[in-house]
């Protein structure tokens, strides 16, 4: 390893050479260990032959970045989408209570509930399909200040049993890709 990574002769080679000369024998240098070549590639050295070690490190860092950056972007998109799910989910209980009392769904959101700019990443929350048995709460992401893969996309929570059970998944209009949603919010068939 030391011989491969240094620019001066190996000490063992020097001793072997001096011993061979003093005994009048032919000099036979020690053999290199084949397993030393791989770690030698990872050692940074200065000089004309030392750039190979530096390039290997550049390649390793490049490969790690190529894997990590997209994974981080997906993580950011999922965390921003979770805000929309949380805001829409806050309406589940009030809507279920309304349906239980009136045996019908409200025609729109209450006046005290904001309809736009409801969160840092969530632009609007609207009711979908309030005239039938199925009602949905659709949250639309903002178009600026969010991950570009979810900008303007929608996520929806809906129920078809009076609010007893709720499903969650990509919205009906301009749906978000399921991979940007939590695993528990990838149902299909939004109203």
N, C-alpha and C positions, 0 to 999 in steps of 0.2 A: 504494500500500500504506500509506504513512504517513498519507495523508488518511483512509483508511478506519479506521485503528486509533487515531487521535488525536482529541482533542476540540477542538483549536484549528486555525485555517485553515492551509493548506499554504503554505510560503514561496513557492513558484512562483506560487501564486494571488495573493499579495500583490504580488510584483514585476510580474506581468502587469497587475494593476489599476492600480498607480502609473504604469506605462508608458502605459497606455491613457488615463488622465486627463491626463498631461503632454503627450500628443500630440493630445489632443482627439478621440480615437476612442472608439467604444463598447467597453465591457469585454466580452470573450469569455473565460470561464474555460477553462483547459486541460481536456481530456477525461480521464476515468479509464480506466485500463487494466483490461480485463475480467478478466485473469488475476490481478489483485491481490485480487479478492474471496475466492478460495479460501484463500490463506494468511492473510488477515485473519481468517477464522473461527477459526483455530487460535491466535490471539494472545489471551492473557489480559489483560483490561483491567478496571480498577475503574470503578465508575460504573453508571448505569442501562442503558447500551447495551453495557457490557463483559461482561455475564454470558453472552452468546452464546458467546464464546470459551471461557469456563470450562466451559460445558455441553458443548461439542464435545469437550473433553478428558475430561470425565466419561464421555461416550458411548464414546469410543475406549478408555478404560481398562476400562469395563464389558464391551465386546465382547471385548477381549483376555482378560479374566478368565473370561468365559463359555466361551471356547475352551480356555484353559489349565488351568483347575481340573479338568474331567472328564478331560482327557488325563493330568494328573498323578495323579489317582486310579487310572486304569487302569495307569499305570506302577508305582505302589506295589503294586497287587494282583498284577501279574506278578512283581515282585521277591519278594513274599512267597510266591507259588506256587513260585518257583524253589527255595526252601528245601525244600519237600516233595518236589520232583522229585530234588533232590540226595540227600536222605536215603533215598528209595526206591531211587535208582540205586546207592547203596552196597551194596545187597543183590544186585545182578545177578550179580556175579562169584562170591560165595559160593554162591548158589543154583545157578548153572551148574556149579560144581565138585561140589556135592552130587549133582546129577543125573547127572553123568558117572561118578561113583564108584558110585552106587547104582542107576542106571537107574530112579529114581523121585524124586518131589519130597518134601521134608520135610512133615510134617503141620502144623507151625507154626514160629514163629520160635524161634531158640535162646534159652536162658535168659539169656544174657549180653546179649542185644539188648533195649533198652527197648521196651515195647509202647505206652506212653502218655507224653505230654509229652516227645516226643523232640526237639523243637526250639522255637525262640522262637515260631513261628507254626504248627507242625505238632503236632497232638494225638496221633494214633495212626498206626501202620503195621501192616498186617495182610496175611496171605497169602490169596489168593482162588483157588479152583479147584485146590487142591493134589492132589486125588484123580485128576485126568485128565492128559492130555498138556499142557494149557495151564495155566500158573500165572501169577498176577498179584500184584503188590505194590501195595496200595492205601494211599495216604496221605490222611488226613483232617485238614483244617485245624481249628484251634481256633475256638470260637464267640465268644470275647472277645479283644480286643487285636489283631485283624486287620481288614483292610478289610472292610466290611460286605457287599460283593458276593461275597466268597469264604468268608465265615464258615461253617464246618461243611461245606463242599464237599469233593469228593474228586477226586484225580488218580490215575491208575493206569499202571504199567509192566507189560507182559506179554510172554510168549514162548510160541510153540507149536512150537519146534524144539529143545528141550532147552537153551535158554539161549544159542544161537549168535547170534540176532538178537533185539532187544527193540523193542517198540513202546511209544509213550507217548501218552496222551490222557486225556480226561475219564473219571473213574471210572464204574463201573456204577451205584452207589448215590449219589444226590444229586450228580450230576456238576457240575463247574465249567464255566462257559461257556468255549468255546475261545478267545475273545478275551483271556482272562486267563492264557493259557498261552503259552509261547514258540512260535514258528512251527514248531520241530522237534518239538513235543509236541502235535500236534492230530490224531492218528490216531483213527479211530472203531472201534468193535467191541470194547471192553474186556470181558473175561469176567465 
